[in-house]
Amino acid sequence: MPVSGQLHDSCDDGFPAGEEACANSCRTNLSPNARGISPWSGPWTAGHAASFARRDGAQPTRQRGIDAQGNVASLLEAAKTVFAASGVNAPAKEIADLAGVGVGTLYRHFPQRSDLVKAVLQHEIDACADAATALGAAHEPGVALAKWLRRYTEFLAAKKGFAAALHSGDPAFDALPGYFYQRLEPALGSLRPPELVATSAVAAW
């Protein structure tokens, strides 16, 4: 009997019918108590990795790279939306469907749920930091700072939905506080007028 939350053993032989069929089969063959749990909550199997490698090997390297970048971007945006609506334990298929990719593509890029949660947060931190540069170039200092602080506040509000994951003790998230300050402190500093006291607004992690 499959372990709760894991992909079933038959996937070790690959999935000639396609990654979506594999994902559906995995979900169907979970034990009755586990059917409501995404297979993604457990580790994927070596068979999945081998199958993806065989499939990707048939594509030109450059095309694989372009496709992978597009898939990751779509998955991050989809995950952000789904996590906001349904929480970080939302089904993998809900995220994959919104991104327009197969569930197996999600597993391939983000083998563990924590990998995707971390990537979404890093993506949002980067977007917030990059907004400082764009706003600073487009507006007077005071206006740019006000607009960036509004953007930063929106980010903090969205981050509250990740609280349970961030405080789960998962080591995947250990480096996030440092990344948060590393990216956002300079962003704030680039917009803050010199007459303001050098206090940090980036202290809410």
PALUM-919326 format. One record per residue (C-alpha): residue in three letters; residue number from 1; y, z, x. Coordinates in steps of 0.2 Angstrom, whole numbers, plus 5000, padded with zeros to 4 digits. Layout:
ATOM   mimar   vovo     py     pz     px
ATOM     ALA    NUM      Y      Z      X
...
END
This chain:
ATOM   mimar   vovo     py     pz     px
ATOM     MET      1   5000   5000   5000
ATOM     PRO      2   5017   4995   5007
ATOM     VAL      3   5028   5009   5014
ATOM     SER      4   5043   5013   5002
ATOM     GLY      5   5058   5003   5007
ATOM     GLN      6   5048   4991   5020
ATOM     LEU      7   5043   4973   5019
ATOM     HIS      8   5025   4971   5015
ATOM     ASP      9   5012   4967   5028
ATOM     SER     10   5009   4949   5022
ATOM     CYS     11   5026   4944   5029
ATOM     ASP     12   5019   4946   5046
ATOM     ASP     13   5011   4929   5045
ATOM     GLY     14   5028   4921   5041
ATOM     PHE     15   5034   4914   5025
ATOM     PRO     16   5032   4895   5023
ATOM     ALA     17   5039   4895   5006
ATOM     GLY     18   5056   4900   5013
ATOM     GLU     19   5066   4916   5016
ATOM     GLU     20   5070   4918   4997
ATOM     ALA     21   5052   4918   4992
ATOM     CYS     22   5048   4930   5006
ATOM     ALA     23   5062   4942   5000
ATOM     ASN     24   5056   4940   4982
ATOM     SER     25   5038   4943   4987
ATOM     CYS     26   5043   4958   4997
ATOM     ARG     27   5052   4966   4982
ATOM     THR     28   5038   4962   4970
ATOM     ASN     29   5025   4970   4981
ATOM     LEU     30   5033   4986   4984
ATOM     SER     31   5024   5001   4976
ATOM     PRO     32   5030   5006   4959
ATOM     ASN     33   5040   5020   4965
ATOM     ALA     34   5049   5009   4978
ATOM     ARG     35   5053   4994   4967
ATOM     GLY     36   5071   5000   4964
ATOM     ILE     37   5074   5002   4983
ATOM     SER     38   5079   4986   4993
ATOM     PRO     39   5066   4981   5006
ATOM     TRP     40   5082   4981   5018
ATOM     SER     41   5081   5000   5018
ATOM     GLY     42   5067   4999   5030
ATOM     PRO     43   5065   4989   5046
ATOM     TRP     44   5061   4971   5045
ATOM     THR     45   5045   4965   5053
ATOM     ALA     46   5041   4955   5069
ATOM     GLY     47   5035   4941   5057
ATOM     HIS     48   5052   4939   5050
ATOM     ALA     49   5060   4937   5067
ATOM     ALA     50   5047   4925   5073
ATOM     SER     51   5049   4914   5057
ATOM     PHE     52   5067   4914   5059
ATOM     ALA     53   5065   4909   5077
ATOM     ARG     54   5054   4895   5073
ATOM     ARG     55   5065   4888   5059
ATOM     ASP     56   5081   4890   5070
ATOM     GLY     57   5073   4881   5084
ATOM     ALA     58   5072   4865   5074
ATOM     GLN     59   5092   4865   5073
ATOM     PRO     60   5104   4859   5087
ATOM     THR     61   5111   4875   5096
ATOM     ARG     62   5129   4871   5092
ATOM     GLN     63   5125   4868   5074
ATOM     ARG     64   5115   4885   5073
ATOM     GLY     65   5130   4893   5081
ATOM     ILE     66   5143   4886   5068
ATOM     ASP     67   5131   4890   5053
ATOM     ALA     68   5128   4908   5060
ATOM     GLN     69   5147   4911   5061
ATOM     GLY     70   5150   4905   5044
ATOM     ASN     71   5136   4915   5037
ATOM     VAL     72   5142   4931   5045
ATOM     ALA     73   5159   4929   5039
ATOM     SER     74   5153   4926   5021
ATOM     LEU     75   5141   4941   5022
ATOM     LEU     76   5155   4952   5028
ATOM     GLU     77   5167   4947   5014
ATOM     ALA     78   5153   4948   5001
ATOM     ALA     79   5148   4965   5007
ATOM     LYS     80   5165   4972   5007
ATOM     THR     81   5167   4967   4988
ATOM     VAL     82   5149   4973   4983
ATOM     PHE     83   5151   4989   4993
ATOM     ALA     84   5168   4992   4984
ATOM     ALA     85   5160   4989   4967
ATOM     SER     86   5142   4996   4969
ATOM     GLY     87   5142   5007   4984
ATOM     VAL     88   5134   5005   5001
ATOM     ASN     89   5117   5006   4994
ATOM     ALA     90   5119   4990   4984
ATOM     PRO     91   5104   4979   4983
ATOM     ALA     92   5103   4966   4998
ATOM     LYS     93   5101   4952   4986
ATOM     GLU     94   5117   4956   4977
ATOM     ILE     95   5126   4954   4994
ATOM     ALA     96   5117   4938   4999
ATOM     ASP     97   5120   4930   4982
ATOM     LEU     98   5138   4933   4983
ATOM     ALA     99   5139   4926   5000
ATOM     GLY    100   5129   4911   4995
ATOM     VAL    101   5115   4913   5008
ATOM     GLY    102   5097   4919   5007
ATOM     VAL    103   5092   4937   5008
ATOM     GLY    104   5082   4933   5024
ATOM     THR    105   5099   4927   5032
ATOM     LEU    106   5106   4944   5028
ATOM     TYR    107   5091   4953   5036
ATOM     ARG    108   5092   4941   5051
ATOM     HIS    109   5110   4945   5055
ATOM     PHE    110   5110   4963   5050
ATOM     PRO    111   5092   4970   5051
ATOM     GLN    112   5097   4988   5045
ATOM     ARG    113   5109   4992   5031
ATOM     SER    114   5119   5003   5044
ATOM     ASP    115   5122   4987   5054
ATOM     LEU    116   5131   4979   5040
ATOM     VAL    117   5141   4994   5035
ATOM     LYS    118   5147   4996   5053
ATOM     ALA    119   5151   4977   5054
ATOM     VAL    120   5161   4978   5038
ATOM     LEU    121   5171   4993   5044
ATOM     GLN    122   5175   4985   5061
ATOM     HIS    123   5180   4969   5052
ATOM     GLU    124   5192   4978   5041
ATOM     ILE    125   5199   4988   5056
ATOM     ASP    126   5202   4972   5065
ATOM     ALA    127   5210   4964   5050
ATOM     CYS    128   5222   4979   5049
ATOM     ALA    129   5226   4979   5067
ATOM     ASP    130   5229   4960   5067
ATOM     ALA    131   5240   4961   5052
ATOM     ALA    132   5252   4971   5063
ATOM     THR    133   5255   4956   5075
ATOM     ALA    134   5258   4944   5060
ATOM     LEU    135   5269   4956   5051
ATOM     GLY    136   5279   4959   5067
ATOM     ALA    137   5282   4941   5070
ATOM     ALA    138   5287   4937   5052
ATOM     HIS    139   5299   4952   5048
ATOM     GLU    140   5312   4964   5054
ATOM     PRO    141   5304   4980   5062
ATOM     GLY    142   5307   4991   5048
ATOM     VAL    143   5301   4979   5035
ATOM     ALA    144   5286   4975   5046
ATOM     LEU    145   5281   4993   5048
ATOM     ALA    146   5283   4997   5029
ATOM     LYS    147   5272   4982   5025
ATOM     TRP    148   5259   4987   5038
ATOM     LEU    149   5258   5005   5032
ATOM     ARG    150   5255   4998   5015
ATOM     ARG    151   5240   4988   5022
ATOM     TYR    152   5234   5003   5032
ATOM     THR    153   5234   5014   5016
ATOM     GLU    154   5224   5001   5007
ATOM     PHE    155   5211   5001   5021
ATOM     LEU    156   5210   5020   5020
ATOM     ALA    157   5207   5019   5001
ATOM     ALA    158   5193   5007   5003
ATOM     LYS    159   5186   5017   5017
ATOM     LYS    160   5183   5031   5006
ATOM     GLY    161   5169   5021   4998
ATOM     PHE    162   5160   5022   5015
ATOM     ALA    163   5161   5041   5016
ATOM     ALA    164   5143   5045   5012
ATOM     ALA    165   5137   5032   5025
ATOM     LEU    166   5149   5038   5038
ATOM     HIS    167   5144   5056   5037
ATOM     SER    168   5125   5052   5036
ATOM     GLY    169   5123   5057   5054
ATOM     ASP    170   5117   5039   5058
ATOM     PRO    171   5120   5035   5076
ATOM     ALA    172   5125   5018   5072
ATOM     PHE    173   5142   5025   5066
ATOM     ASP    174   5145   5036   5081
ATOM     ALA    175   5157   5024   5090
ATOM     LEU    176   5168   5019   5075
ATOM     PRO    177   5181   5033   5076
ATOM     GLY    178   5185   5028   5094
ATOM     TYR    179   5186   5010   5089
ATOM     PHE    180   5197   5015   5074
ATOM     TYR    181   5210   5023   5086
ATOM     GLN    182   5208   5010   5100
ATOM     ARG    183   5213   4996   5088
ATOM     LEU    184   5225   5004   5076
ATOM     GLU    185   5235   5015   5088
ATOM     PRO    186   5242   5000   5097
ATOM     ALA    187   5245   4991   5081
ATOM     LEU    188   5256   5005   5074
ATOM     GLY    189   5265   5007   5091
ATOM     SER    190   5269   4989   5091
ATOM     LEU    191   5279   4991   5075
ATOM     ARG    192   5286   5008   5076
ATOM     PRO    193   5305   5009   5080
ATOM     PRO    194   5308   5018   5096
ATOM     GLU    195   5320   5031   5087
ATOM     LEU    196   5305   5037   5077
ATOM     VAL    197   5296   5052   5084
ATOM     ALA    198   5280   5047   5093
ATOM     THR    199   5268   5054   5080
ATOM     SER    200   5253   5045   5075
ATOM     ALA    201   5250   5039   5057
ATOM     VAL    202   5233   5033   5063
ATOM     ALA    203   5225   5050   5061
ATOM     ALA    204   5215   5049   5045
ATOM     TRP    205   5198   5044   5051
END
